[in-house]
Amino acid sequence: MSQPAVTSLTPDTIRIVKATVPALQTHGAAITAKMYDRLFQDEHIRNLFNHANQANGQQINALAGAILAYAENIDNLGALLPAVERIAQKHVGFHILPEHYPYVATALLGAIQDVLGDAATDEILQAWGQAYWFLAGILQNRESALREAIEQAPGGWTGWRNFVVSEKIRESSTITSFILRPVDGEPVIRHKPGQYITFRFNAPEQAGIKRNYSISCAPNGQYYRISVKRAEDSQGGSRFMHDHVRVGTTLEITPPAGDFYLPESPERPIVLLSGGVGLTPMVSMLETIYQQHPQLPVHYIHSTMSSQTHAMGQHVQTLAHQRAHTKVSTFYSEPAATDQAGENHDVSGMISLDWLTRNTPVQNADYYICGPKEFMRVFVNGLAASGVPAERIHYEFFGPTDELLAA
């Protein structure tokens, strides 16, 4: 497939693409659904995707929203830079390469024509073709820079690398940790605390599974730790990790990626706010602060159901007890009869925005947030409404996002 170079957009292209916004508002999900149907006819391309995100239609809607946002902001691309960075990071994780982009172009333009019919004029298809390749060029340049930086760093690599499970640790009734060391015995690149690694494996019920799991330890150059929640509806991912992966199992992994991470030199107090398995990147950040920034004020706040589901609680408390500037607050939403507030947790009930604004330095802290969708909605939006500037609210969402390819 040929790949045209589009380095700028003409005024006509911008005008035509913006004119398609109403059609995308009405038919965007139908277009992305048809696009995926076309893509998945090619087995090679189908195997690039995380199909768990396709099962419930959320990924279709997420991508439709991303395409709509691109059309609305095609004359203001600065507004799209955070999304571009997130997509580029995900593509590096899924090992998406330049040769894969033409397949998406063909599928997307074909889907527009299928759904819009005669309304998809040659003029519209040509404009969207140019718009796609312009965005593809931006993404490919960023992905190339990311890969080059990874490859040049100590312990860096490109593509899939074999790791062996050296330890499997039960953290709670639902979460298990896995220590992963490279089979070749060489160093591994030091990740940025908060980033994830991407896995490729074959489960009994499904081949070619790909999953992202946040790294739950501080960077060390020798191994990675992930902490995985068992989910019965996980399309084979977490069930495979819990039921079939043992000490000695070999797994394929791409280098750490992701745009959610603790900066090298934090400038303000840090609030680490998590719900459920959202604690995984937070533990990585907390360990890093413990090792590298012992004087940095940090408040680790975690919500889970009970002591049975509370993962890594003792580990977090041990770190906090050794650092005077670290505070821990734990919430149990459904405490067991033996769970007593003030003993094995701090508050019975859910974290509230009111509690957060009363007990954390909202005027000068950076907030790092990770958890289920509703948890994220409440606190990301709530903190913004409470006056916390957007640049001090950082978050990672577990679920489908707006990737063009690695969905």
N, C-alpha and C positions, 0 to 999 in steps of 0.2 A: 504494500500500500504506500502511496506517495504521501509525503507530509509537507504541505506548503508552509513557507515561512511568512508569518504575518507579524510585522514589527510595529505596526501602528494601525489605528482604525480611522477610516475616512468619516467625514461628517455624515455622508449618506448612510453608512453602516450603522452609526450611532443612532441616527434618526429612525431607521427602519426597526432596529432591535427594540428601541424604547416604545415604538408603536405596537409591538407585539405583547406588551405588558398585560393588557386586558385579556388577551387570549391565554396567556400563561396563568393568570389568576383563575381562569375558568377550567382550563384543560391541562394544567401543569402536571398533576399526578397521573393523568392518563398518558401523557407523553413519556414521563419517566418510567412508568410501568411497561409501556411498549418498548422503550429503549432497552430495559433489562431483558425483556423477552428476546429481542434481537441479539443482544450480546451473548446470552446464555446458549444460543444455538452453536456457538463455537466452544468446544470443550476446553481448549487451551485458555481462552479468556474466562470461561466460567470458573475454572480452578483458581483464578486470582482472587476471587471474592470471598468474603465472610458471609456465608449464606444464612447464618442465624439472624442477621439483620434484615434479611429479605422476607422472613417467614410471616411477619405480622403486618407488613405494609408500611411500617414506620420509616424504613429507609427510602421507600418510594416518595413519601411525603417530604422527608428531609431534603432529598435531592431536588425535588420540585421547588421547594423553598429557596434552595441555593441558586438554581437557575433563574428564578424570579428576581432574587436579590441582585444577581449579575446584570440582568436586563434593566432593572431600575437604577442601578448605579454605574452603568457602563460609561457614563461621562464623569464619574467621580470615583475612580478605582481605589483611591486612598481608603475609602470606607470598607473595601473588601480585603485589605491587607491581612487582618487577623484570620479571616477564613482561608485565604491563600496559604498562610503559614501552616495552619492546622491540616489542610489537605496535603500540602507538600510533605509534612512530617509523616502523615499516615501512608502516603505513597512510598516513602522510604521504608517504612516498617513492613509494608506488604510486598516490597521489591517490585514496584511498578516501574517499568522502564519506558524510554521514549518510543520504542516500537509497539507499545500497547495502545498509545493514544489514537492512532488512526481507526482502530476498531470502534472506539467510543464515538468518534466523529461520524462514522458511517451509520452507527446505530442511532445516534441522537437525531441526525438530519432525517433519517428514514422514519423515525418515530414521529417527528413533527409532521412529516408529509402524511403518514398513516392517519394521525388523529385529526389534523386540520383539513385534510382533503384538498379541495380546490382553493381554499383560503391560503394554503401554503404555496404562494407563488414562487417563481424562480428567483425573484428579487429578494423575498424573505429568506429562502433557503441559502442563497449566496451570502446574504448579510450574516446569517447565523453561522455559516461555515467560517467566515472571516473572524467573527467574534469568538468562536470556539478556539480556532488556532492561535488567536492572539493571547487568550487566556492560557492555552496549553503552553505557549512559549514562556510565559511568566512562571508557570509552575515548573516546567522542565529546567529552567535556569536555576530556580531555587533548589530543586531536588538535586541537581548536579553539584551545587555548592555544598549542600548538606552531606552528600556522599563523599565528596573530596575531603571535607573536614574530618569525617569519621575515619576514612581510610588512612589519613595522615597521623591521626592521634595514636598514642601507644595503646596497643591491644585492639585497634580498630579492624574492621573487616567489611566486606560487602557481600550482599546476598545471604544465603542460608549457611549456617555453621552448626556443626554437631556439638551438643552439650549433653552431659550425663547427669542424672539425678543422683547426688551424693548423700542427700538426707531428705526424708519426708517427715514433717512434724505436724501433728494434730494440734491446732491452735484453739479450736472450740468445737461445738457440735456441728458446725456448718463450714468452718474454714480450715484449710490445711495449707501449710507452707512447704515449698520445694526449694532446696538448694541446688543450683545448677552450675556445674563447672565444665569448661571446654574440654572436649575429648582430646584435643591436640596438646593440652597442658600448657598452652601459651597464655599470656595475660589477656584480660578483657578490657575494653574501653570503659573508663569511668563515666557512668551515666550521670545526668543531671537529676538531682533528687526530685521525684515526681514523674519521671518519664516511664514509658512502658517498653516491653519487648514483645515481638510478634512470633507466634509459634505456628508450625505446620506439622500436622500429624494425621495418621489414619486411625480412626476409631472403628470398632466392630460394625456399628450401624451406619457409618459414613466415612468415605475416604476424602482426603484432601482438605481436612478441616483447618481453618486458620483462625487464630484468636489472639487478641491483645491482652496482656496482663501487666498491671503496674508492678514495677520493682519495689519491693517492700524493705530494702536494706539501704544503708548508706553506700556510696561508691567506694570500692576497695581494690579494684584492678584484678581480682582473682575469681570472683563468682558473683552470681545474681541470686536473689531470693524473690520468689513470687508467693503470694498468699491468695488462694483461690477458694471462693465460696461455692459449695455444691448447690446447683440449681437443677431441679428435676426437668425444667422446660428449657434446658440450655442447648438443645439441638446437638447433643453429644459432646460439647466442649468440656464443661466442668465435670460432667459425669465420667468422662474418659480420664481426666486428670486424677480424680479421686479413686476410681475403681480399677484402673488398669495401669497407671504409671506407678512404678515401684523404684526403690533404690537400684540403680544400675540401668534404668531405662534411658535410651538415647532419644533426644528431641532436637528438631531443627529450629534454629532461632536466627532472626535478623537483628542488627544492632539496635540499641536503645533509640527511641524516637519520642516525639511529643513536644508540644509547646507549653505544657503546664509543668513548671518546675521552680524550685527555689533559686533565686539569683546567687551568684558566687559571693557577693558582698551585700547582704541585706541591710537596708538603710533604716528600717523602722521595726518596732515590735511586731511579732508574728502571731497570728491566730490561726491555728490548724483546726478546721471544723469538718467533721466527718460523720456519716451515717452508715451503719452496716459495714460492708466490705470496702466502702470508700476510705477506710482507714489505711489502706495499703500504701498509697503515695505519701500519706501523712507520717507514717512511721519512718519511711525513708528520709523525709525532711527532718523529723525530730532527731533521728540518729545523727544526721549531718550537722545539725545545729549543736548537738551535744559534743561532737568531735571538733568542729571547726569554729564555732561561734559561742563559746561557753558563757559570755557575758550578755548575749542577746536575750531580751525578754520574750518568752514564748508561752502561749496558752494553748494547750492541747485539749480540745473538747470533742467528745465522742458519744454517739448515741447508738445503742443496740437494744435488743429485746430484754436480755437477762444475762445472768452470769454464765448460762449455758452457751450463749451465742457470742459472748464477749471474748474477742481474740486479742492476744498479745497484751492484755491488761497489765500483768505483772511486769513484763518487759518495759512497758511505758513508765510504770511507777518507779522502777529501778533507775531508769534514766533521770526522771524528774528529781528523785531524792538526792542525786549527786550533783545537781545544778540548781543553785539558789534562785535563778531567774526563770525556772520552768514551773508552770502550774498545770495541773491536770484536773479536768472536770468530766465525770462520766455520768451519763443518763441511761436509765433502764426504762424502756417504755412499757414492758410487761414483766416486771420483776417476779421471780419465783417466790414461794413462801419463805424460803431460806435467805433471800436477798434482802439485806437491810441497808437503807440509806445511811450514809455515814460510816459504813463498814466496808462493803465490797463495791459500793458505788456512791455517788454524791447526791443525785436527785432521781426520784421515781417519777417518771413521766417523760414527756417529749421536751426537747429543746425548744424554746420559744424565742421569737425575735426580741421580745421585751427583756427576757433574761440576758440575751446576748448583748443588747445595747447597755444594760445596767452593769454587766460584769466584764466587759472587754473594752479596750481603749479605742472606741469607734472614731475618735478624732484624729488618731495618728497611727493606727495599726494597718498592716497589710493582712488581708484575709485570704486564706487558701481553703477552698471548699470542694468536697467530693462526696457524692452519695447518690441515692436514688433520684429519679426525676422530680418528684414532688418536693423532696428535701432541698434540691437545688433551686427549684422555682421559688420556694419560700424565702430562702436566705440570700440568694443572689439579688432577687428583686427587692427584698425587704431591706437589706443593707443599703442598696442604692437609694431607696426611698427615705432612709434614715440619714442620708447626707454623705455616705461614704463614696468618695470619687470612684469612677469606673476603673481607673488605673490601679486602684488598691484592692480590687475584688478580682481574684484569680480563681478559676474553677475548672474542674474536670468532670465530665458527665459520662457515666457508664451506659452506653447505648448507641444507636445509630446517630450519625452526624451527617454532614453534608459533603462527603467525599464524592468526587466525580468518578473515581475508579474503585478504590479499595473499600467497597461498601459491605 
